[in-house]
Each structure stands twice: as C-alpha cells, then as structure tokens.
Amino acid sequence: MGLQPRDDVVLLLGAPGSGKGTQARFLADTLGIPHIASGDLLRDHRGRGTALGHAAQTYMDRGDLVPDSLVVDMICARMNEPDACRGALLDGFPRTVAQDQALGDRLAVRGSGVRAAIYFEVPLEVLIDRLAGRWLCRRCQASYHEVYRQPERNGTCDRCQGELYQRSDDKREVVANRVSVYLRDTLPVVERYEQRGLLRRIDGDRPIEVVRDALRSALELHAEVAA
Ligand code: AP5
C-alpha cells in the first residue's frame, strides 16, 4: 500500500552527499510531516553555543559521529514537539545500530513505528564531487550545488534570500572520513531495514528531478498528493 500523508515515521538513509537533504523538503511537504535532520539540529546547537553544540563540535569537525546518547536525546526531544506527534521524516538518523534500537523503543512507546526507509544509492566517487561543490542557506538550510543546482543569484538562496555558505566539514579529507564512518557504522542500519522488508532503494545518481520522480513511485505517492 502507498504511503499516505501523516503516516508515522519515514527514514532517509544514505551516504554523505547522497541527496537526503535535497529531497527531504519535497517529501516532508508531500507527506505532511516535519523534516527532522540530525545534522541541522546539531549545527543549530553549535550556532547557539549550547552545551550540546560544544560537545558535538570536535566530532563534527573531524567527520566522526557524535556519541549516541547525545544524539538520541536530541532527536527524542524534537520528536516530542507537537508538530511531530503524528510522524516525522528523519534525515541522518539513525546512523548506528544503537541509535536504531533507541528509535524503535521510543516509537513503540507511542504506538508507532518506521513505515519506510529510503536509501539513496550513489557511487562513492560521486559523493566527493557533490560535497565539494555544495552551498547551503544559512537561514533555511536549502541546498545548492555550483554545477548541478545553481541558485538564480550567486550566493543568495532562491527560497528566502538568505546567504549561502560552504560547510567546514565538506573539505576533501573530512569528507573521506565521513564516508568511511558511514560504511562502518551506518551500512549495518541499512541492512536491518533490508531484512525487515522496509528498505526502498533509489538510484540517487541521476538528475535531482528524476530522483524525485523515483521517490514518488517508490512510496506510491499519488499525483494529487505529490503535486
Ligand atoms: P549531516 O548534516 O547529517 O551530513 P551527512 O549525512 O554527512 O549528509 P549531508 O548533509 O552531507 O548530505 P545529503 O545526503 O543531505 O546531501 P545533499 O542533499 O545536501 O551530518 C553532519 C555531521 O553531524 C556528521 O558527520 C556527524 O558528525 C554529525 N551527525 C549528524 N547526524 C548524526 C547522528 N545521527 N549520529 C551521530 N552524529 C551525527 O546533497 C549534496 C550536494 O549534492 C548538494 O550540493 C546538492 O545540490 C547536490 N545533489 C543532491 N542530489 C543530487 C543529484 N541527484 N544530482 C546532482 N547533484 C545532487
């Protein structure tokens, strides 16, 4: 059966640069659930100078994962907010088997569960090119690329006119570590969803609009819902 708007929890899984954030806004709007991105939440904590932001800083700058306990508490707090009471699109979480187990426990308490896990497949050599050319909006987090998705005005977000910037962890050597951390810690999570029959693989190495159409098909989103 196809997903309906406000259908429990949907996960976006995939390597750094595989296109999770790029597709997330469309999908969250379509499903009528909030987009909750662990990386965005952590960067927000850093920007506000919270204790969590300070604790996360060194890990993020190296491209390592922030400890599970910190990230799980942060995501659970966000999922307790009223807009997430009927579901959420989780982007970048869970990233370890321990995080996945904590998420399962948390959802069981509120009588829900993961409805689908989307997995964007992109060859590793493409990821570096994508991340090195990525620009993000400081205000709304919209993602652009200097070749594949250019803003209408250089340095300015099309959506909110915010300033575009490049992430410090998109440096080549940090990206390489992020990719190896993903292979070691997050691929086992992907395998868990494959075993449960919830994984929907998407070939993410195609133009952004083509990937979006594939997402619609994979989730059996009807045209009037997905418009
Ligand atoms: P996070 O912010 O989650 O980064 P990530 O997973 O490494 O993913 P990215 O945001 O880099 O990639 P994306 O898949 O969203 O790609 P995008 O759509 O932007 O995490 C950052 C750090 O926070 C981690 O390293 C860790 O330290 C910490 N952290 C976060 N979550 C954690 C957790 N759960 N546990 C512990 N620590 C955690 O696309 C990339 C570029 O490609 C863009 O320029 C885009 O325009 C372009 N593009 C996208 N799709 C296409 C396409 N189809 N064709 C061509 N170009 C495309």
Residues whose N, C-alpha, C, O or C-beta is under 5 A from the ligand:
A	BS01	AP5	G14 A15 P16 G17 S18 G19 K20 G21 T22 S38 G39 D40 Y59 M60 G63 D64 L65 V66 V71 G92 F93 P94 R95 R130 L131 G133 R134 W135 S143 Y144 H145 Y148 R149 R178 G204 R206 P207 I208 V211
